[in-house]
Amino acid sequence: MDSTVTDLPEAEFQALVDADSRIEPRDWMPDDYRRSLVRQIAQHAHSEIIGMQPEGNWITRAPSLRRKAILMAKVQDEAGHGMYLYAAAETLGVSRDELLDLLHAGKQKYSSIFNYPTLIWADMGAIGWLVDGAAITNQVPLCRCSYGPYARAMVRICKEESFHQRQGYESLLTLSRGTPEQKAMAQDALDRWWYPSLAMFGPPDAESTHTSKSMAWGIKRFSNDELRQKFVDMTVPQSEVLALTIPDPELRWNAERGHYDFTAPDWDELRRVISGDGPCNRQRMEHRVRAHNEGAWVREAAAAFAAKRTTGSRAAA
Amino acid sequence: MNAEPLWEVFVRSRRGLSHIHVGSLHAPDAEMALRNARDVYTRRQEGVSIWVVPAASITASSPDEKDSFFDPAGDKVYRHPTFYDIPDEVRHL
């Protein structure tokens, strides 16, 4: 039989990826591709869910009803984003319960940024502007990711994230244009969130373990360092309108490169936080596990009610 | 505890349009699936009507036989209006 190269499933898979087409759940895919996607999508979903905590911390203490309603809507969005992403991961053959168990056992990670504390109200503004801004920079290219369900989830998420970033910037601008004390709060928040936000793009390219394969598979389209540079270039002019100072004495425009030069985050700190030794790692996980366990009766009651109705309607028929 | 069943969610974004698949979710029963779908997929007035369908009830064509399954339509270009040569002066056709 005349067997051409394109008859091989792997070649067909790579041809689809190279043609910028999409891989769908029931298509053949390399095991490594599947594993890599499960790891990345699950980590992304966990980040959305854990990411509700630092901001949830300030809902009851928001300075006005307007800010409170906005903050609640944002935290609800994060829950929704977690749901889109868990559903995308499940199309790869893992169950929701498995993913939650792995998170609770510390075997899957979430973004290290959420292991930093939210000490003052201005942190809500800085998180929206910088953390969501960095997330958007990371996520926009993922809307064209080779795996269909992940790309579709990212399209929804990116549409919604834009509000997150703008509300944060507006909140920080209000503080910055307020009393000297309020402006000092805004500056304090920027001082603490700047470097952790830069670290959100992951280790430098030379040390990034997943980059090259993810690029070949169309999961990733830009390297960590490229995205970090893009974020800095966008953010510096925004900080000027805020009249706040980015805490980096080396930050300056490099006309030759056409980019800002900046100081890299402390990679040792990033490694420490990822490996569990950040300011809030234990607190975040404890809260997550407690919320899950304390919600067990709700899940059980809903299941019992559904079961009763099924048997009830059978008895009636 | 058994995992809650998976539901596929379809949303009609406005009157006059079809329901379109937007994603999936878990819920113990149809009523909860509808409520969850409202919260997960229509937080910004994305819909005026929602369908939820148990994922297990969907029968799908297999990607393995996609060539043979869809082949019959492949060589029937005469099903398209552009297949036919009509003189330019003929109007409304």
Interface residues (C-beta under 8 A of the other chain):
Chain A: E24 R26 D27 W28 A73 Q76 D77 G80 M83 Y84 A87 E90 S95 R96 D97 R152 A153 R156 E160 R299 E300 A302 A303 F305 A306 R309 T310
Chain B: M1 N2 A3 E4 L6 G23 S24 L25 H26 A27 P28 D29 M32 D39 V40 R43 R44 A60 S62 P63
